[in-house]
Amino acid sequence: MTGQAIILGLLMKSSLTGYQIKEIITSRLNHFYGGGYGMIYPTLKKLEQKGLVVRQVITQTDKPNKNIFTITDSGRAFFEQAVRADINPDLTKNDYLMRMYFGEFLDEPTLKKFTEVQMGLVQAKLADLEKRGPEWRQQGMSAGQIYTYEYGIRHYSGELQQLTETLATFKP
């Protein structure tokens, strides 16, 4: 799905600020989708220009104004079409795996170090999901959201198993 469709999907349940959208993407979606302010705000601007969202400006004193975005009927139709479209093949970009692929050009201590670093990154992602899961469940998750959460747990657990096995192949 495109960034536009993802943002519209997030707006299907409630109006959100750009900051709230970023928080959802970087916490709940980060194990399968990455996006930051550099994607979110230009996308919101395009969606507004296309009439797929409307922006309400809340004037605040001593703070920047708050922009709250709401999906329009056209935006809902756009999202519903996008979410039903054929699934695109995954494009996995993994820096660690690229380095391992070209590992024949690296020495074993470097490969071991890269594996240890990757293991730490994956452990942190898994720990974050496991920590946040109960809170998200308490806030209410749809069946699809539970599925993607559990998928992330299994994905990172499997990756950790593979990294552990790889680490064991290196000389102590």
N, C-alpha and C positions, 0 to 999 in steps of 0.2 A: 504494500500500500504506500501511497505517496504521503509526504508530510502534510499536505492539504487534507487528505482524507483522515489521517490520524488526528489532527487537531479538530476537525469537524466531529469525529467520533467522540472525542473527549467532551465537546460542547453539547452532545446530544442529551446528556443528563442534566447539565446545569451550566449557567453562565460562569465564565472563569476569566481571571486576569492572565496576562502573559506569564507572570511569575508562577501562578498556580499551575498552568500548563507545564512549565518547565519542571516544577516539583514532581508532578505525576510522571513525566517522561523519565526524569533522572532517578526516581525511586521505584515506581511500580513497573516501568517498561524497560529499564536499562539492561535487563538480561536478554532482551531480544530486539530492542530498538534504541538507537542513540540519536539525540537531538538536543541542542542547546539554544541559547538566545539567538545565535547567529542563524539558526533555521527558523525559530519560532516567530520572531517579530517580522521578518520579511514575508513569511507565509501568512501571518495574520493580516498584513497590509494587502497582500494579493487577494485574500479571501474577502476582505472588506471591499476592495475595488470591484470584485466580481459580484458583489451583493450576496455573498454566501454567509457572511456574518455582519452584524452591526456592532458598533462600538459605542458604549456609553461612558462619558468622561465624568468622573466623580472628582470635584474640586476639593483639595485638601490644603489645610494651612500648615506651614512648616514642613511639608513633604511634597514630593512631585504628585501631580494629579494621577488618579488611578483610572486605568482603562479596563472596562469590563466588556468582554465579548460575548455575544449571544448569537446562536445559529439562527438563520432565517429558514423559511420554508424551502427556498431554493437550495440552501445549504444542506438541509435534511435530505432532499431528493438527490443531491450530488453524493452525499455520504452513502445513502442506501444503494445507489448504483455502484459506487466504489467498493463497498464491503461485499457485494455479491459478485463482483468481477472475478475472473479466473485468477488463481494464485500464481504469482511469479516465482520462479526458482530462487532459492536462497543465494545470496551473494555473501559468502563468509569471507571476512578479511581478518586474519589473525596474524599479527606480527611475529608472535612466538613460533607458530607453525611455519611461517616463511623462513625464519632463521634455521629451524630444524631441517627444513627441506634442503637448504644450502649448507647444512652442517658439515659436509665433507671439506669445506673450506675453513672450518673453525677447529680449534683444539678442544679436547675433552673438558678441561676445566671451564672453558667459556660456555660450552653447551650445558654443563652441569649448573653453572651460575644462572643461565637463562631459564632452565627448568625450575630451579628454586624460586626465581623471581616470579615466574608464571604461576607456580604453585601458591605463592603468597597472595597474588592478585586474585586467583580463583577462590582461595579460602576466604578472603575478605568479602568477595561478592556473595558467596554462599552464606557466610555468617550474617551479612546484611539482610539477605532474603529471609533467613530463619528468624532473625530478630524482629523484622517488621511484619512477618506473616500473621501472628496472632492479632496484632493491632488492626491490620487490614481486614481480617476475618470478622473482628468485632464491629468494625465500621460497616460491614456488609459488602460481600463480594458476590458477583454473579457467578454462575457455573463456569462460564468462559474465563473469568478472571482467576478463579480457583485453579482451573486447568493450566493457565499460563504460569501461575505461581508455582504449582507442583512440577511443571515441565522444567522451569528454571532450577528448582532444587535438584531434580534428577540429572539435568544437564551438567551442572557444576559438580555434583557428586561423581558422576561418571568421568568427567574431565580430571578430577582430583585422583581418582583411581588410576587413570592412565598416566598421569604425571608421577604418581608414587611408583608405579611399575617402571617408568622410564628412569627415574632417579636411582632406582636400585641397580640399573645396568651400568652406572658409572663407577669408576674406581673410587674407593674411599679416600 
